[in-house]
């Protein structure tokens, strides 16, 4: 019990340090800036996770695999078009 109490006490101190730093960041940058940054990071992480899941071929029937292939191909084509448009803007 004592060992567990010591571990919890150390963890509490670490978390208090994180909380104190977070409060300082909010004080320096402002609540809106910090919240916007956090929400942006959440969106980016979600998009990255969805991309990772999309890259993994399903282990289902051939129809599911074909549908996955079609979706992935369409996403890649959209990205190529987007990159091409961006590159055209850089040439001017």
PDB file of N, CA, C and O in Angstrom:
ATOM      1  N   UNK A   1       0.820  -1.189   0.000  1.00  0.00           N
ATOM      2  CA  UNK A   1       0.000   0.000   0.000  1.00  0.00           C
ATOM      3  C   UNK A   1       0.867   1.257   0.000  1.00  0.00           C
ATOM      4  O   UNK A   1       0.583   2.222  -0.710  1.00  0.00           O
ATOM      5  N   UNK A   2       1.935   1.230   0.814  1.00  0.00           N
ATOM      6  CA  UNK A   2       2.812   2.397   0.892  1.00  0.00           C
ATOM      7  C   UNK A   2       3.475   2.674  -0.461  1.00  0.00           C
ATOM      8  O   UNK A   2       3.593   3.820  -0.895  1.00  0.00           O
ATOM      9  N   UNK A   3       3.901   1.595  -1.105  1.00  0.00           N
ATOM     10  CA  UNK A   3       4.550   1.740  -2.417  1.00  0.00           C
ATOM     11  C   UNK A   3       3.578   2.336  -3.435  1.00  0.00           C
ATOM     12  O   UNK A   3       3.938   3.219  -4.214  1.00  0.00           O
ATOM     13  N   UNK A   4       2.366   1.848  -3.415  1.00  0.00           N
ATOM     14  CA  UNK A   4       1.349   2.364  -4.323  1.00  0.00           C
ATOM     15  C   UNK A   4       1.039   3.831  -4.019  1.00  0.00           C
ATOM     16  O   UNK A   4       0.859   4.642  -4.927  1.00  0.00           O
ATOM     17  N   UNK A   5       0.980   4.152  -2.732  1.00  0.00           N
ATOM     18  CA  UNK A   5       0.730   5.537  -2.319  1.00  0.00           C
ATOM     19  C   UNK A   5       1.853   6.442  -2.809  1.00  0.00           C
ATOM     20  O   UNK A   5       1.595   7.552  -3.274  1.00  0.00           O
ATOM     21  N   UNK A   6       3.083   5.982  -2.709  1.00  0.00           N
ATOM     22  CA  UNK A   6       4.236   6.756  -3.177  1.00  0.00           C
ATOM     23  C   UNK A   6       4.158   6.982  -4.687  1.00  0.00           C
ATOM     24  O   UNK A   6       4.416   8.087  -5.165  1.00  0.00           O
ATOM     25  N   UNK A   7       3.804   5.939  -5.435  1.00  0.00           N
ATOM     26  CA  UNK A   7       3.671   6.062  -6.891  1.00  0.00           C
ATOM     27  C   UNK A   7       2.574   7.065  -7.247  1.00  0.00           C
ATOM     28  O   UNK A   7       2.753   7.892  -8.141  1.00  0.00           O
ATOM     29  N   UNK A   8       1.464   6.994  -6.562  1.00  0.00           N
ATOM     30  CA  UNK A   8       0.362   7.927  -6.820  1.00  0.00           C
ATOM     31  C   UNK A   8       0.754   9.356  -6.481  1.00  0.00           C
ATOM     32  O   UNK A   8       0.373  10.296  -7.179  1.00  0.00           O
ATOM     33  N   UNK A   9       1.514   9.513  -5.413  1.00  0.00           N
ATOM     34  CA  UNK A   9       1.973  10.834  -5.012  1.00  0.00           C
ATOM     35  C   UNK A   9       2.901  11.425  -6.080  1.00  0.00           C
ATOM     36  O   UNK A   9       2.792  12.605  -6.414  1.00  0.00           O
ATOM     37  N   UNK A  10       3.800  10.615  -6.607  1.00  0.00           N
ATOM     38  CA  UNK A  10       4.713  11.064  -7.657  1.00  0.00           C
ATOM     39  C   UNK A  10       3.943  11.421  -8.933  1.00  0.00           C
ATOM     40  O   UNK A  10       4.226  12.425  -9.588  1.00  0.00           O
ATOM     41  N   UNK A  11       2.977  10.587  -9.264  1.00  0.00           N
ATOM     42  CA  UNK A  11       2.160  10.850 -10.449  1.00  0.00           C
ATOM     43  C   UNK A  11       1.374  12.149 -10.277  1.00  0.00           C
ATOM     44  O   UNK A  11       1.243  12.931 -11.218  1.00  0.00           O
ATOM     45  N   UNK A  12       0.861  12.370  -9.090  1.00  0.00           N
ATOM     46  CA  UNK A  12       0.113  13.597  -8.806  1.00  0.00           C
ATOM     47  C   UNK A  12       1.008  14.816  -8.989  1.00  0.00           C
ATOM     48  O   UNK A  12       0.580  15.816  -9.565  1.00  0.00           O
ATOM     49  N   UNK A  13       2.247  14.741  -8.505  1.00  0.00           N
ATOM     50  CA  UNK A  13       3.189  15.858  -8.655  1.00  0.00           C
ATOM     51  C   UNK A  13       3.477  16.129 -10.133  1.00  0.00           C
ATOM     52  O   UNK A  13       3.520  17.284 -10.557  1.00  0.00           O
ATOM     53  N   UNK A  14       3.672  15.068 -10.914  1.00  0.00           N
ATOM     54  CA  UNK A  14       3.912  15.231 -12.352  1.00  0.00           C
ATOM     55  C   UNK A  14       2.719  15.908 -13.024  1.00  0.00           C
ATOM     56  O   UNK A  14       2.877  16.840 -13.813  1.00  0.00           O
ATOM     57  N   UNK A  15       1.531  15.425 -12.698  1.00  0.00           N
ATOM     58  CA  UNK A  15       0.328  15.996 -13.298  1.00  0.00           C
ATOM     59  C   UNK A  15       0.125  17.445 -12.877  1.00  0.00           C
ATOM     60  O   UNK A  15      -0.343  18.263 -13.670  1.00  0.00           O
ATOM     61  N   UNK A  16       0.469  17.764 -11.656  1.00  0.00           N
ATOM     62  CA  UNK A  16       0.363  19.149 -11.186  1.00  0.00           C
ATOM     63  C   UNK A  16       1.314  20.035 -11.974  1.00  0.00           C
ATOM     64  O   UNK A  16       0.976  21.171 -12.308  1.00  0.00           O
ATOM     65  N   UNK A  17       2.506  19.519 -12.273  1.00  0.00           N
ATOM     66  CA  UNK A  17       3.467  20.265 -13.087  1.00  0.00           C
ATOM     67  C   UNK A  17       2.934  20.519 -14.487  1.00  0.00           C
ATOM     68  O   UNK A  17       3.069  21.621 -15.019  1.00  0.00           O
ATOM     69  N   UNK A  18       2.336  19.509 -15.075  1.00  0.00           N
ATOM     70  CA  UNK A  18       1.736  19.664 -16.411  1.00  0.00           C
ATOM     71  C   UNK A  18       0.614  20.692 -16.359  1.00  0.00           C
ATOM     72  O   UNK A  18       0.515  21.551 -17.235  1.00  0.00           O
ATOM     73  N   UNK A  19      -0.219  20.608 -15.348  1.00  0.00           N
ATOM     74  CA  UNK A  19      -1.326  21.556 -15.192  1.00  0.00           C
ATOM     75  C   UNK A  19      -0.811  22.986 -15.032  1.00  0.00           C
ATOM     76  O   UNK A  19      -1.357  23.922 -15.616  1.00  0.00           O
ATOM     77  N   UNK A  20       0.238  23.141 -14.240  1.00  0.00           N
ATOM     78  CA  UNK A  20       0.815  24.473 -14.037  1.00  0.00           C
ATOM     79  C   UNK A  20       1.360  25.037 -15.346  1.00  0.00           C
ATOM     80  O   UNK A  20       1.160  26.215 -15.643  1.00  0.00           O
ATOM     81  N   UNK A  21       2.044  24.210 -16.128  1.00  0.00           N
ATOM     82  CA  UNK A  21       2.572  24.671 -17.425  1.00  0.00           C
ATOM     83  C   UNK A  21       1.440  25.025 -18.375  1.00  0.00           C
ATOM     84  O   UNK A  21       1.519  26.022 -19.092  1.00  0.00           O
ATOM     85  N   UNK A  22       0.388  24.217 -18.385  1.00  0.00           N
ATOM     86  CA  UNK A  22      -0.766  24.504 -19.239  1.00  0.00           C
ATOM     87  C   UNK A  22      -1.386  25.845 -18.856  1.00  0.00           C
ATOM     88  O   UNK A  22      -1.697  26.665 -19.720  1.00  0.00           O
ATOM     89  N   UNK A  23      -1.562  26.060 -17.560  1.00  0.00           N
ATOM     90  CA  UNK A  23      -2.120  27.338 -17.100  1.00  0.00           C
ATOM     91  C   UNK A  23      -1.248  28.511 -17.531  1.00  0.00           C
ATOM     92  O   UNK A  23      -1.758  29.575 -17.880  1.00  0.00           O
ATOM     93  N   UNK A  24       0.053  28.317 -17.505  1.00  0.00           N
ATOM     94  CA  UNK A  24       0.975  29.378 -17.922  1.00  0.00           C
ATOM     95  C   UNK A  24       0.826  29.657 -19.418  1.00  0.00           C
ATOM     96  O   UNK A  24       0.812  30.814 -19.836  1.00  0.00           O
ATOM     97  N   UNK A  25       0.716  28.608 -20.215  1.00  0.00           N
ATOM     98  CA  UNK A  25       0.532  28.777 -21.665  1.00  0.00           C
ATOM     99  C   UNK A  25      -0.771  29.529 -21.939  1.00  0.00           C
ATOM    100  O   UNK A  25      -0.802  30.434 -22.773  1.00  0.00           O
ATOM    101  N   UNK A  26      -1.826  29.162 -21.250  1.00  0.00           N
ATOM    102  CA  UNK A  26      -3.110  29.850 -21.419  1.00  0.00           C
ATOM    103  C   UNK A  26      -2.976  31.314 -21.023  1.00  0.00           C
ATOM    104  O   UNK A  26      -3.513  32.188 -21.702  1.00  0.00           O
ATOM    105  N   UNK A  27      -2.278  31.586 -19.954  1.00  0.00           N
ATOM    106  CA  UNK A  27      -2.105  32.966 -19.496  1.00  0.00           C
ATOM    107  C   UNK A  27      -1.309  33.783 -20.522  1.00  0.00           C
ATOM    108  O   UNK A  27      -1.628  34.948 -20.761  1.00  0.00           O
ATOM    109  N   UNK A  28      -0.277  33.183 -21.130  1.00  0.00           N
ATOM    110  CA  UNK A  28       0.573  33.904 -22.069  1.00  0.00           C
ATOM    111  C   UNK A  28      -0.113  34.073 -23.429  1.00  0.00           C
ATOM    112  O   UNK A  28      -0.113  35.167 -23.995  1.00  0.00           O
ATOM    113  N   UNK A  29      -0.690  32.998 -23.944  1.00  0.00           N
ATOM    114  CA  UNK A  29      -1.248  33.023 -25.298  1.00  0.00           C
ATOM    115  C   UNK A  29      -2.725  33.392 -25.351  1.00  0.00           C
ATOM    116  O   UNK A  29      -3.212  33.883 -26.369  1.00  0.00           O
ATOM    117  N   UNK A  30      -3.417  33.160 -24.282  1.00  0.00           N
ATOM    118  CA  UNK A  30      -4.856  33.412 -24.257  1.00  0.00           C
ATOM    119  C   UNK A  30      -5.628  32.116 -24.452  1.00  0.00           C
ATOM    120  O   UNK A  30      -5.190  31.206 -25.155  1.00  0.00           O
ATOM    121  N   UNK A  31      -6.783  32.061 -23.813  1.00  0.00           N
ATOM    122  CA  UNK A  31      -7.597  30.841 -23.831  1.00  0.00           C
ATOM    123  C   UNK A  31      -8.041  30.469 -25.244  1.00  0.00           C
ATOM    124  O   UNK A  31      -8.016  29.292 -25.607  1.00  0.00           O
ATOM    125  N   UNK A  32      -8.446  31.453 -26.044  1.00  0.00           N
ATOM    126  CA  UNK A  32      -8.935  31.160 -27.395  1.00  0.00           C
ATOM    127  C   UNK A  32      -7.851  30.563 -28.274  1.00  0.00           C
ATOM    128  O   UNK A  32      -8.109  29.609 -29.008  1.00  0.00           O
ATOM    129  N   UNK A  33      -6.644  31.107 -28.213  1.00  0.00           N
ATOM    130  CA  UNK A  33      -5.541  30.605 -29.032  1.00  0.00           C
ATOM    131  C   UNK A  33      -5.211  29.165 -28.646  1.00  0.00           C
ATOM    132  O   UNK A  33      -5.020  28.311 -29.512  1.00  0.00           O
ATOM    133  N   UNK A  34      -5.148  28.905 -27.355  1.00  0.00           N
ATOM    134  CA  UNK A  34      -4.821  27.557 -26.890  1.00  0.00           C
ATOM    135  C   UNK A  34      -5.919  26.580 -27.294  1.00  0.00           C
ATOM    136  O   UNK A  34      -5.624  25.488 -27.779  1.00  0.00           O
ATOM    137  N   UNK A  35      -7.170  26.957 -27.103  1.00  0.00           N
ATOM    138  CA  UNK A  35      -8.283  26.068 -27.459  1.00  0.00           C
ATOM    139  C   UNK A  35      -8.304  25.800 -28.951  1.00  0.00           C
ATOM    140  O   UNK A  35      -8.531  24.667 -29.376  1.00  0.00           O
ATOM    141  N   UNK A  36      -8.070  26.836 -29.754  1.00  0.00           N
ATOM    142  CA  UNK A  36      -8.021  26.642 -31.213  1.00  0.00           C
ATOM    143  C   UNK A  36      -6.904  25.678 -31.601  1.00  0.00           C
ATOM    144  O   UNK A  36      -7.093  24.809 -32.452  1.00  0.00           O
ATOM    145  N   UNK A  37      -5.740  25.835 -30.973  1.00  0.00           N
ATOM    146  CA  UNK A  37      -4.608  24.955 -31.260  1.00  0.00           C
ATOM    147  C   UNK A  37      -4.918  23.516 -30.864  1.00  0.00           C
ATOM    148  O   UNK A  37      -4.587  22.584 -31.596  1.00  0.00           O
ATOM    149  N   UNK A  38      -5.543  23.338 -29.725  1.00  0.00           N
ATOM    150  CA  UNK A  38      -5.889  21.987 -29.264  1.00  0.00           C
ATOM    151  C   UNK A  38      -6.902  21.347 -30.211  1.00  0.00           C
ATOM    152  O   UNK A  38      -6.758  20.181 -30.580  1.00  0.00           O
ATOM    153  N   UNK A  39      -7.923  22.107 -30.604  1.00  0.00           N
ATOM    154  CA  UNK A  39      -8.937  21.562 -31.512  1.00  0.00           C
ATOM    155  C   UNK A  39      -8.327  21.229 -32.873  1.00  0.00           C
ATOM    156  O   UNK A  39      -8.683  20.217 -33.477  1.00  0.00           O
ATOM    157  N   UNK A  40      -7.414  22.067 -33.360  1.00  0.00           N
ATOM    158  CA  UNK A  40      -6.739  21.792 -34.633  1.00  0.00           C
ATOM    159  C   UNK A  40      -5.932  20.501 -34.543  1.00  0.00           C
ATOM    160  O   UNK A  40      -5.942  19.689 -35.467  1.00  0.00           O
ATOM    161  N   UNK A  41      -5.235  20.317 -33.424  1.00  0.00           N
ATOM    162  CA  UNK A  41      -4.454  19.103 -33.236  1.00  0.00           C
ATOM    163  C   UNK A  41      -5.360  17.875 -33.192  1.00  0.00           C
ATOM    164  O   UNK A  41      -5.022  16.833 -33.753  1.00  0.00           O
ATOM    165  N   UNK A  42      -6.497  17.993 -32.535  1.00  0.00           N
ATOM    166  CA  UNK A  42      -7.450  16.877 -32.470  1.00  0.00           C
ATOM    167  C   UNK A  42      -7.924  16.518 -33.867  1.00  0.00           C
ATOM    168  O   UNK A  42      -7.988  15.340 -34.221  1.00  0.00           O
ATOM    169  N   UNK A  43      -8.260  17.539 -34.673  1.00  0.00           N
ATOM    170  CA  UNK A  43      -8.708  17.276 -36.053  1.00  0.00           C
ATOM    171  C   UNK A  43      -7.614  16.605 -36.870  1.00  0.00           C
ATOM    172  O   UNK A  43      -7.880  15.660 -37.614  1.00  0.00           O
ATOM    173  N   UNK A  44      -6.378  17.094 -36.733  1.00  0.00           N
ATOM    174  CA  UNK A  44      -5.268  16.510 -37.488  1.00  0.00           C
ATOM    175  C   UNK A  44      -5.015  15.064 -37.081  1.00  0.00           C
ATOM    176  O   UNK A  44      -4.769  14.215 -37.938  1.00  0.00           O
ATOM    177  N   UNK A  45      -5.070  14.775 -35.795  1.00  0.00           N
ATOM    178  CA  UNK A  45      -4.867  13.409 -35.324  1.00  0.00           C
ATOM    179  C   UNK A  45      -5.964  12.479 -35.821  1.00  0.00           C
ATOM    180  O   UNK A  45      -5.696  11.336 -36.193  1.00  0.00           O
ATOM    181  N   UNK A  46      -7.200  12.972 -35.826  1.00  0.00           N
ATOM    182  CA  UNK A  46      -8.321  12.177 -36.311  1.00  0.00           C
ATOM    183  C   UNK A  46      -8.157  11.883 -37.797  1.00  0.00           C
ATOM    184  O   UNK A  46      -8.380  10.753 -38.233  1.00  0.00           O
ATOM    185  N   UNK A  47      -7.767  12.888 -38.580  1.00  0.00           N
ATOM    186  CA  UNK A  47      -7.558  12.697 -40.015  1.00  0.00           C
ATOM    187  C   UNK A  47      -6.423  11.710 -40.263  1.00  0.00           C
ATOM    188  O   UNK A  47      -6.512  10.872 -41.160  1.00  0.00           O
ATOM    189  N   UNK A  48      -5.366  11.805 -39.480  1.00  0.00           N
ATOM    190  CA  UNK A  48      -4.238  10.887 -39.630  1.00  0.00           C
ATOM    191  C   UNK A  48      -4.660   9.456 -39.317  1.00  0.00           C
ATOM    192  O   UNK A  48      -4.279   8.527 -40.029  1.00  0.00           O
ATOM    193  N   UNK A  49      -5.437   9.277 -38.266  1.00  0.00           N
ATOM    194  CA  UNK A  49      -5.916   7.940 -37.902  1.00  0.00           C
ATOM    195  C   UNK A  49      -6.830   7.380 -38.986  1.00  0.00           C
ATOM    196  O   UNK A  49      -6.740   6.201 -39.329  1.00  0.00           O
ATOM    197  N   UNK A  50      -7.706   8.222 -39.526  1.00  0.00           N
ATOM    198  CA  UNK A  50      -8.582   7.769 -40.605  1.00  0.00           C
ATOM    199  C   UNK A  50      -7.767   7.373 -41.830  1.00  0.00           C
ATOM    200  O   UNK A  50      -8.088   6.393 -42.502  1.00  0.00           O
ATOM    201  N   UNK A  51      -6.717   8.129 -42.120  1.00  0.00           N
ATOM    202  CA  UNK A  51      -5.852   7.812 -43.260  1.00  0.00           C
ATOM    203  C   UNK A  51      -5.157   6.474 -43.034  1.00  0.00           C
ATOM    204  O   UNK A  51      -5.077   5.649 -43.945  1.00  0.00           O
ATOM    205  N   UNK A  52      -4.652   6.258 -41.814  1.00  0.00           N
ATOM    206  CA  UNK A  52      -3.998   4.978 -41.503  1.00  0.00           C
ATOM    207  C   UNK A  52      -4.964   3.812 -41.668  1.00  0.00           C
ATOM    208  O   UNK A  52      -4.608   2.771 -42.220  1.00  0.00           O
ATOM    209  N   UNK A  53      -6.193   3.998 -41.184  1.00  0.00           N
ATOM    210  CA  UNK A  53      -7.183   2.927 -41.307  1.00  0.00           C
ATOM    211  C   UNK A  53      -7.525   2.663 -42.765  1.00  0.00           C
ATOM    212  O   UNK A  53      -7.732   1.517 -43.165  1.00  0.00           O
ATOM    213  N   UNK A  54      -7.585   3.737 -43.562  1.00  0.00           N
ATOM    214  CA  UNK A  54      -7.923   3.584 -44.972  1.00  0.00           C
ATOM    215  C   UNK A  54      -6.814   2.850 -45.722  1.00  0.00           C
ATOM    216  O   UNK A  54      -7.086   2.148 -46.696  1.00  0.00           O
ATOM    217  N   UNK A  55      -5.577   3.003 -45.279  1.00  0.00           N
ATOM    218  CA  UNK A  55      -4.454   2.372 -45.959  1.00  0.00           C
ATOM    219  C   UNK A  55      -4.391   0.873 -45.699  1.00  0.00           C
ATOM    220  O   UNK A  55      -3.701   0.152 -46.420  1.00  0.00           O
ATOM    221  N   UNK A  56      -5.087   0.403 -44.700  1.00  0.00           N
ATOM    222  CA  UNK A  56      -5.076  -1.026 -44.401  1.00  0.00           C
ATOM    223  C   UNK A  56      -6.218  -1.720 -45.128  1.00  0.00           C
ATOM    224  O   UNK A  56      -7.387  -1.389 -44.930  1.00  0.00           O
ATOM    225  N   UNK A  57      -5.871  -2.673 -45.961  1.00  0.00           N
ATOM    226  CA  UNK A  57      -6.886  -3.391 -46.721  1.00  0.00           C
ATOM    227  C   UNK A  57      -7.745  -4.237 -45.778  1.00  0.00           C
ATOM    228  O   UNK A  57      -7.223  -4.921 -44.898  1.00  0.00           O
ATOM    229  N   UNK A  58      -9.058  -4.185 -45.969  1.00  0.00           N
ATOM    230  CA  UNK A  58      -9.930  -4.996 -45.108  1.00  0.00           C
ATOM    231  C   UNK A  58      -9.717  -6.485 -45.357  1.00  0.00           C
ATOM    232  O   UNK A  58      -9.268  -6.895 -46.427  1.00  0.00           O
ATOM    233  N   UNK A  59     -10.045  -7.274 -44.356  1.00  0.00           N
ATOM    234  CA  UNK A  59      -9.892  -8.724 -44.460  1.00  0.00           C
ATOM    235  C   UNK A  59     -11.239  -9.384 -44.733  1.00  0.00           C
ATOM    236  O   UNK A  59     -11.547 -10.430 -44.161  1.00  0.00           O
ATOM    237  N   UNK A  60     -12.025  -8.789 -45.586  1.00  0.00           N
ATOM    238  CA  UNK A  60     -13.346  -9.328 -45.873  1.00  0.00           C
ATOM    239  C   UNK A  60     -13.396  -9.983 -47.238  1.00  0.00           C
ATOM    240  O   UNK A  60     -12.409 -10.522 -47.737  1.00  0.00           O
ATOM    241  N   UNK A  61     -14.557  -9.919 -47.811  1.00  0.00           N
ATOM    242  CA  UNK A  61     -14.782 -10.528 -49.118  1.00  0.00           C
ATOM    243  C   UNK A  61     -14.065  -9.740 -50.206  1.00  0.00           C
ATOM    244  O   UNK A  61     -13.566  -8.641 -49.965  1.00  0.00           O
ATOM    245  N   UNK A  62     -14.020 -10.303 -51.383  1.00  0.00           N
ATOM    246  CA  UNK A  62     -13.387  -9.643 -52.523  1.00  0.00           C
ATOM    247  C   UNK A  62     -14.129  -8.350 -52.860  1.00  0.00           C
ATOM    248  O   UNK A  62     -13.514  -7.391 -53.325  1.00  0.00           O
ATOM    249  N   UNK A  63     -15.436  -8.317 -52.630  1.00  0.00           N
ATOM    250  CA  UNK A  63     -16.212  -7.103 -52.905  1.00  0.00           C
ATOM    251  C   UNK A  63     -15.793  -5.961 -51.978  1.00  0.00           C
ATOM    252  O   UNK A  63     -15.679  -4.813 -52.406  1.00  0.00           O
ATOM    253  N   UNK A  64     -15.567  -6.287 -50.717  1.00  0.00           N
ATOM    254  CA  UNK A  64     -15.105  -5.268 -49.769  1.00  0.00           C
ATOM    255  C   UNK A  64     -13.720  -4.757 -50.155  1.00  0.00           C
ATOM    256  O   UNK A  64     -13.440  -3.563 -50.048  1.00  0.00           O
ATOM    257  N   UNK A  65     -12.862  -5.659 -50.602  1.00  0.00           N
ATOM    258  CA  UNK A  65     -11.515  -5.260 -51.006  1.00  0.00           C
ATOM    259  C   UNK A  65     -11.548  -4.396 -52.262  1.00  0.00           C
ATOM    260  O   UNK A  65     -10.797  -3.426 -52.371  1.00  0.00           O
ATOM    261  N   UNK A  66     -12.405  -4.741 -53.200  1.00  0.00           N
ATOM    262  CA  UNK A  66     -12.528  -3.937 -54.418  1.00  0.00           C
ATOM    263  C   UNK A  66     -13.073  -2.544 -54.100  1.00  0.00           C
ATOM    264  O   UNK A  66     -12.600  -1.548 -54.647  1.00  0.00           O
ATOM    265  N   UNK A  67     -14.059  -2.480 -53.222  1.00  0.00           N
ATOM    266  CA  UNK A  67     -14.609  -1.186 -52.827  1.00  0.00           C
ATOM    267  C   UNK A  67     -13.541  -0.361 -52.124  1.00  0.00           C
ATOM    268  O   UNK A  67     -13.441   0.845 -52.351  1.00  0.00           O
ATOM    269  N   UNK A  68     -12.745  -0.994 -51.274  1.00  0.00           N
ATOM    270  CA  UNK A  68     -11.652  -0.294 -50.599  1.00  0.00           C
ATOM    271  C   UNK A  68     -10.657   0.247 -51.614  1.00  0.00           C
ATOM    272  O   UNK A  68     -10.211   1.390 -51.510  1.00  0.00           O
ATOM    273  N   UNK A  69     -10.312  -0.582 -52.599  1.00  0.00           N
ATOM    274  CA  UNK A  69      -9.368  -0.165 -53.635  1.00  0.00           C
ATOM    275  C   UNK A  69      -9.895   1.029 -54.422  1.00  0.00           C
ATOM    276  O   UNK A  69      -9.141   1.951 -54.734  1.00  0.00           O
ATOM    277  N   UNK A  70     -11.180   1.017 -54.741  1.00  0.00           N
ATOM    278  CA  UNK A  70     -11.777   2.130 -55.481  1.00  0.00           C
ATOM    279  C   UNK A  70     -11.750   3.410 -54.645  1.00  0.00           C
ATOM    280  O   UNK A  70     -11.423   4.476 -55.165  1.00  0.00           O
ATOM    281  N   UNK A  71     -12.089   3.318 -53.364  1.00  0.00           N
ATOM    282  CA  UNK A  71     -12.052   4.502 -52.494  1.00  0.00           C
ATOM    283  C   UNK A  71     -10.637   5.049 -52.352  1.00  0.00           C
ATOM    284  O   UNK A  71     -10.421   6.259 -52.407  1.00  0.00           O
ATOM    285  N   UNK A  72      -9.682   4.153 -52.172  1.00  0.00           N
ATOM    286  CA  UNK A  72      -8.297   4.580 -52.007  1.00  0.00           C
ATOM    287  C   UNK A  72      -7.792   5.231 -53.290  1.00  0.00           C
ATOM    288  O   UNK A  72      -7.107   6.253 -53.241  1.00  0.00           O
ATOM    289  N   UNK A  73      -8.121   4.654 -54.416  1.00  0.00           N
ATOM    290  CA  UNK A  73      -7.711   5.223 -55.697  1.00  0.00           C
ATOM    291  C   UNK A  73      -8.298   6.619 -55.890  1.00  0.00           C
ATOM    292  O   UNK A  73      -7.607   7.531 -56.345  1.00  0.00           O
ATOM    293  N   UNK A  74      -9.563   6.782 -55.544  1.00  0.00           N
ATOM    294  CA  UNK A  74     -10.213   8.086 -55.671  1.00  0.00           C
ATOM    295  C   UNK A  74      -9.546   9.114 -54.756  1.00  0.00           C
ATOM    296  O   UNK A  74      -9.336  10.259 -55.158  1.00  0.00           O
ATOM    297  N   UNK A  75      -9.219   8.717 -53.547  1.00  0.00           N
ATOM    298  CA  UNK A  75      -8.543   9.632 -52.629  1.00  0.00           C
ATOM    299  C   UNK A  75      -7.173  10.043 -53.169  1.00  0.00           C
ATOM    300  O   UNK A  75      -6.795  11.212 -53.083  1.00  0.00           O
ATOM    301  N   UNK A  76      -6.438   9.093 -53.720  1.00  0.00           N
ATOM    302  CA  UNK A  76      -5.127   9.402 -54.282  1.00  0.00           C
ATOM    303  C   UNK A  76      -5.251  10.339 -55.476  1.00  0.00           C
ATOM    304  O   UNK A  76      -4.441  11.254 -55.631  1.00  0.00           O
ATOM    305  N   UNK A  77      -6.253  10.122 -56.318  1.00  0.00           N
ATOM    306  CA  UNK A  77      -6.476  11.002 -57.471  1.00  0.00           C
ATOM    307  C   UNK A  77      -6.806  12.420 -57.011  1.00  0.00           C
ATOM    308  O   UNK A  77      -6.315  13.390 -57.588  1.00  0.00           O
ATOM    309  N   UNK A  78      -7.633  12.541 -55.979  1.00  0.00           N
ATOM    310  CA  UNK A  78      -7.973  13.860 -55.454  1.00  0.00           C
ATOM    311  C   UNK A  78      -6.731  14.559 -54.909  1.00  0.00           C
ATOM    312  O   UNK A  78      -6.560  15.764 -55.096  1.00  0.00           O
ATOM    313  N   UNK A  79      -5.868  13.808 -54.238  1.00  0.00           N
ATOM    314  CA  UNK A  79      -4.649  14.399 -53.697  1.00  0.00           C
ATOM    315  C   UNK A  79      -3.724  14.846 -54.822  1.00  0.00           C
ATOM    316  O   UNK A  79      -3.115  15.912 -54.733  1.00  0.00           O
ATOM    317  N   UNK A  80      -3.612  14.047 -55.874  1.00  0.00           N
ATOM    318  CA  UNK A  80      -2.780  14.446 -57.021  1.00  0.00           C
ATOM    319  C   UNK A  80      -3.295  15.734 -57.644  1.00  0.00           C
ATOM    320  O   UNK A  80      -2.511  16.628 -57.960  1.00  0.00           O
ATOM    321  N   UNK A  81      -4.619  15.835 -57.823  1.00  0.00           N
ATOM    322  CA  UNK A  81      -5.199  17.048 -58.396  1.00  0.00           C
ATOM    323  C   UNK A  81      -4.911  18.248 -57.510  1.00  0.00           C
ATOM    324  O   UNK A  81      -4.572  19.324 -58.003  1.00  0.00           O
ATOM    325  N   UNK A  82      -5.047  18.063 -56.200  1.00  0.00           N
ATOM    326  CA  UNK A  82      -4.792  19.143 -55.258  1.00  0.00           C
ATOM    327  C   UNK A  82      -3.333  19.575 -55.335  1.00  0.00           C
ATOM    328  O   UNK A  82      -3.040  20.771 -55.354  1.00  0.00           O
ATOM    329  N   UNK A  83      -2.416  18.610 -55.378  1.00  0.00           N
ATOM    330  CA  UNK A  83      -0.992  18.922 -55.465  1.00  0.00           C
ATOM    331  C   UNK A  83      -0.666  19.629 -56.780  1.00  0.00           C
ATOM    332  O   UNK A  83       0.138  20.561 -56.808  1.00  0.00           O
ATOM    333  N   UNK A  84      -1.288  19.184 -57.857  1.00  0.00           N
ATOM    334  CA  UNK A  84      -1.053  19.784 -59.164  1.00  0.00           C
ATOM    335  C   UNK A  84      -1.506  21.237 -59.163  1.00  0.00           C
ATOM    336  O   UNK A  84      -0.811  22.105 -59.691  1.00  0.00           O
ATOM    337  N   UNK A  85      -2.668  21.507 -58.572  1.00  0.00           N
ATOM    338  CA  UNK A  85      -3.186  22.872 -58.481  1.00  0.00           C
ATOM    339  C   UNK A  85      -2.249  23.735 -57.645  1.00  0.00           C
ATOM    340  O   UNK A  85      -1.961  24.874 -58.013  1.00  0.00           O
ATOM    341  N   UNK A  86      -1.774  23.203 -56.530  1.00  0.00           N
ATOM    342  CA  UNK A  86      -0.854  23.954 -55.681  1.00  0.00           C
ATOM    343  C   UNK A  86       0.450  24.242 -56.409  1.00  0.00           C
ATOM    344  O   UNK A  86       0.997  25.338 -56.292  1.00  0.00           O
ATOM    345  N   UNK A  87       0.953  23.268 -57.158  1.00  0.00           N
ATOM    346  CA  UNK A  87       2.211  23.453 -57.878  1.00  0.00           C
ATOM    347  C   UNK A  87       2.073  24.486 -58.984  1.00  0.00           C
ATOM    348  O   UNK A  87       3.020  25.226 -59.252  1.00  0.00           O
ATOM    349  N   UNK A  88       0.924  24.553 -59.626  1.00  0.00           N
ATOM    350  CA  UNK A  88       0.695  25.565 -60.658  1.00  0.00           C
ATOM    351  C   UNK A  88       0.788  26.961 -60.063  1.00  0.00           C
ATOM    352  O   UNK A  88       1.331  27.874 -60.685  1.00  0.00           O
ATOM    353  N   UNK A  89       0.269  27.119 -58.883  1.00  0.00           N
ATOM    354  CA  UNK A  89       0.316  28.418 -58.216  1.00  0.00           C
ATOM    355  C   UNK A  89       1.745  28.840 -57.902  1.00  0.00           C
ATOM    356  O   UNK A  89       2.038  30.035 -57.856  1.00  0.00           O
ATOM    357  N   UNK A  90       2.635  27.884 -57.687  1.00  0.00           N
ATOM    358  CA  UNK A  90       4.028  28.183 -57.360  1.00  0.00           C
ATOM    359  C   UNK A  90       4.806  28.580 -58.608  1.00  0.00           C
ATOM    360  O   UNK A  90       5.800  29.301 -58.513  1.00  0.00           O
ATOM    361  N   UNK A  91       4.360  28.112 -59.794  1.00  0.00           N
ATOM    362  CA  UNK A  91       5.079  28.396 -61.021  1.00  0.00           C
ATOM    363  C   UNK A  91       4.922  29.838 -61.465  1.00  0.00           C
ATOM    364  O   UNK A  91       5.786  30.366 -62.165  1.00  0.00           O
ATOM    365  N   UNK A  92       3.839  30.479 -61.071  1.00  0.00           N
ATOM    366  CA  UNK A  92       3.546  31.839 -61.538  1.00  0.00           C
ATOM    367  C   UNK A  92       4.345  32.850 -60.866  1.00  0.00           C
ATOM    368  O   UNK A  92       4.207  34.039 -61.156  1.00  0.00           O
TER     369      UNK A  92
END
